[in-house]
Amino acid sequence: MKDDLGIWLDGAKDLLPEAIDLRRRVHAYPELGLFLPETVKAVKESLSGLDVSIEEGPSSSGMIVTLKGPSQGRTVLLRGDMDALPMPEDTDVPFKSRVPNAMHACGHDSHTAMLASAVHLLHAKRDRLAGTVKFMFQPGEEGHFGAVKMIEDGLIDRGPKPDGAFALHITPNIPTGVFSSRPGPFMASTDTIEITVWGKGGHASSPQHALDPIPIACEIVLALQSMVTRRINAFEPVVLTISKIEAGTTSNVIPETVKLLGTLRSVSEHARKTAKEAIPRVATNIAKAHGAWAEVTLTEGYAVTVNDGRMVDLAGTAAREMLGEHGFAPMPSAIMGAEDWSYVLQKIPGCMVFLGVAPPGCDHHSAAPCHSNRMLLDEPAMAHGIALYAAVAERFLERGFAA
């Protein structure tokens, strides 16, 4: 029966050993940024012998794998990112990173393995596909705008252009094997804040002969927090964190400058714009009030990730059909992490869904989260991810966004 999505879960479980092998291979040799030659090599080797086409662009290691069904109708895009983070790994797994200061701490190794396995699963059942599936293997998600590079290279729009888009992201902080998502704002925008406060250096014992920038910088930090609570709509939340303060050389010298570094997150482009207009105004005028001056640099990061509710409904329904009612848990609110998948969703209606991978014997509330040097995941849960990729692809090609 075509509507029986259990076939995808059964097939995914059969593919799980190969998915785990690929995930561990990628995990042991993590690569950073936009160019990931060893990761791409591993993916291509895993797809060897399949009747698919592969397209690559000049500006990154991003590639699109295309699988065509027997009839040409809609096209759906499935995405998995491939890059790691510049950080050490402090786990004791036998396949831990062998590359200094590089770790797959955000689960992109599992995304890569699940997506490659989904190619195999859908290829084996391609007679069920009423259209075309494009698999987006993306580098450079961790701050390098890899999705934008692939868009600029024309890989996303190249015919047939996708009619819908779907992505998975693992998290150890949801019960293992459970999916979760929400319509509308899903993840935040992110911008980097850099502020330099200029005063006048001098002897620490005689501050009256200097212009100490440190208390001015501290006042700016506190004023920015007040600005968020007083100028931003509470129902369009903004998180502004100054996470680094750098000043001075020793105990008896007032420095000339203080450097502040932080991040701005929002799930509303309107609130984001309001905050970005206010930050320079607050910082420069506080400095000016003390006879000092401040310079503010705001570096734009990723946009707000906004899910199309129709694709969320499609994915949630498919998850429940395969796993029961417990298989999908609606998210009560967006999270303040950021994703360059946001740029794909600006072009194509779609969504991102979280997959819980809490390690065995670990409460998901206290599990080491993504970006932790001790992050672990429950590998068998990847079968659920592989199956949902396939189920969403089949269901979307067959019905589109129709219920």
Sequence and secondary structure as in RCSB ss.txt:
>XXXX:A:sequence
MKDDLGIWLDGAKDLLPEAIDLRRRVHAYPELGLFLPETVKAVKESLSGLDVSIEEGPSSSGMIVTLKGPSQGRT
VLLRGDMDALPMPEDTDVPFKSRVPNAMHACGHDSHTAMLASAVHLLHAKRDRLAGTVKFMFQPGEEGHFGAVKM
IEDGLIDRGPKPDGAFALHITPNIPTGVFSSRPGPFMASTDTIEITVWGKGGHASSPQHALDPIPIACEIVLALQ
SMVTRRINAFEPVVLTISKIEAGTTSNVIPETVKLLGTLRSVSEHARKTAKEAIPRVATNIAKAHGAWAEVTLTE
GYAVTVNDGRMVDLAGTAAREMLGEHGFAPMPSAIMGAEDWSYVLQKIPGCMVFLGVAPPGCDHHSAAPCHSNRM
LLDEPAMAHGIALYAAVAERFLERGFAA
>XXXX:A:secstr
 TT THHHHHHHHHHHHHHHHHHHHHHHS   TT  HHHHHHHHHHTTT S EEEE SSSS EEEEEE SS  EE
EEEEEE   BSS      TT   STT B TTSHHHHHHHHHHHHHHHHHTGGG SEEEEEEEE  TTTS HHHHH
HHTTTTTSSS  SEEEEEEEETTS TT EEE SEEEE EEEEEEEEEE B EETT GGGSB HHHHHHHHHHHHH
HHHHHHS TTS EEEEEEEEEE SSTTEE SEEEEEEEEEES HHHHHHHHHHHHHHHHHHHHHTT EEEEEEEE
    EEE HHHHHHHHHHHHHHH GGGEEE SS BS   THHHHHHHS EEEEEEE   TTS TTTS  TT TT 
   GGGHHHHHHHHHHHHHHHHHHTT  
